[in-house]
Amino acid sequence: MIALKRLAQETAEIYDELIRCKTPPELVRGYFLVSKLCERIDEEQRGERLR
């Protein structure tokens, strides 16, 4: 649970920094979409290695 709280805090900090730097909203969304896609690819690769 502590790891999830830390991840949430880090994500919020990244978001806040992007907004503070006046990053366009579509780039902010793109950043998080790419991050999520990379996470899913990593999960799939780990799953394949475990089989």
C-alpha positions as CSV (number, residue, x, y, z in Angstrom):
1,M,0.0,0.0,0.0
2,I,2.9,2.3,0.7
3,A,4.2,1.8,-2.8
4,L,0.8,2.8,-4.3
5,K,0.8,6.0,-2.2
6,R,4.3,6.8,-3.3
7,L,3.4,6.2,-6.9
8,A,0.3,8.4,-6.6
9,Q,2.4,11.2,-5.0
10,E,5.1,10.9,-7.7
11,T,2.4,11.0,-10.4
12,A,0.8,14.1,-8.9
13,E,4.2,15.8,-8.7
14,I,4.9,15.0,-12.4
15,Y,1.5,16.3,-13.4
16,D,1.9,19.5,-11.3
17,E,5.3,20.1,-12.8
18,L,4.0,19.7,-16.3
19,I,1.2,22.1,-15.6
20,R,3.5,24.6,-13.9
21,C,5.7,24.6,-17.0
22,K,2.6,25.4,-19.1
23,T,2.8,22.2,-21.0
24,P,-0.1,22.0,-23.4
25,P,-2.9,19.7,-22.1
26,E,-2.6,17.3,-25.1
27,L,1.1,16.7,-24.3
28,V,0.3,16.1,-20.7
29,R,-2.3,13.5,-21.7
30,G,0.1,12.0,-24.2
31,Y,2.8,11.7,-21.5
32,F,0.6,9.7,-19.2
33,L,-0.9,7.6,-22.1
34,V,2.6,6.6,-23.2
35,S,3.6,5.8,-19.6
36,K,0.6,3.6,-19.3
37,L,1.3,1.9,-22.6
38,C,4.9,1.2,-21.6
39,E,3.7,-0.2,-18.3
40,R,1.3,-2.6,-20.0
41,I,4.0,-3.8,-22.4
42,D,6.3,-4.5,-19.5
43,E,3.6,-6.4,-17.8
44,E,2.9,-8.5,-20.9
45,Q,6.7,-9.2,-21.3
46,R,7.0,-10.3,-17.7
47,G,3.9,-12.5,-18.1
48,E,5.4,-14.2,-21.2
49,R,8.7,-14.9,-19.3
50,L,6.8,-16.5,-16.5
51,R,4.9,-18.9,-18.8
